[in-house]
């Protein structure tokens, strides 16, 4: 669970930083979408791992 919490927190902070840097430096929208997809992937991974942990505890 600590790993999941760390991934969620780090993903959110990195995603916010990339969005702010992209706006500040005028990066193309493609890079913002790439950051969004990476963040979605990390959140989906966290959701799957959390669900598996929950299922194992209830089994």
C-alpha positions in Angstrom: 0.0 0.0 0.0 2.9 2.4 0.6 4.1 1.9 -2.9 0.6 2.7 -4.3 0.4 5.8 -2.1 3.8 6.9 -3.3 2.9 6.4 -6.9 -0.3 8.3 -6.6 1.3 11.3 -4.8 4.3 11.4 -7.1 2.2 11.1 -10.2 0.0 14.0 -9.2 2.9 16.2 -8.3 4.8 15.4 -11.5 1.7 15.8 -13.6 1.0 19.2 -12.1 4.6 20.3 -12.6 4.6 19.2 -16.3 1.3 21.0 -16.9 2.7 24.2 -15.3 6.0 23.9 -17.2 4.2 23.3 -20.5 2.1 26.4 -20.0 5.1 28.5 -19.0 7.3 27.5 -21.9 4.6 27.1 -24.5 5.1 23.4 -25.2 3.0 21.8 -27.9 -0.3 20.2 -26.8 1.0 16.8 -27.8 3.4 16.8 -24.8 0.5 17.7 -22.5 -1.5 14.8 -23.8 1.5 12.5 -23.4 1.8 13.6 -19.7 -1.9 13.0 -19.3 -1.7 9.5 -20.7 1.3 8.7 -18.5 -0.6 10.0 -15.4 -3.7 8.0 -16.4 -1.6 4.9 -16.8 -0.1 5.4 -13.3 -3.5 5.9 -11.7 -5.0 2.9 -13.4 -2.0 0.8 -12.2 -2.6 2.1 -8.7 -6.3 1.3 -8.9 -5.6 -2.2 -10.1 -3.0 -2.9 -7.4 -5.3 -1.4 -4.7 -8.2 -3.6 -5.9 -6.0 -6.7 -5.8 -4.9 -5.9 -2.2 -8.5 -5.4 -1.2 -9.6 -8.7 -2.7 -6.7 -10.6 -1.0 -7.6 -9.1 2.4 -11.3 -10.1 1.9 -10.6 -13.6 0.7 
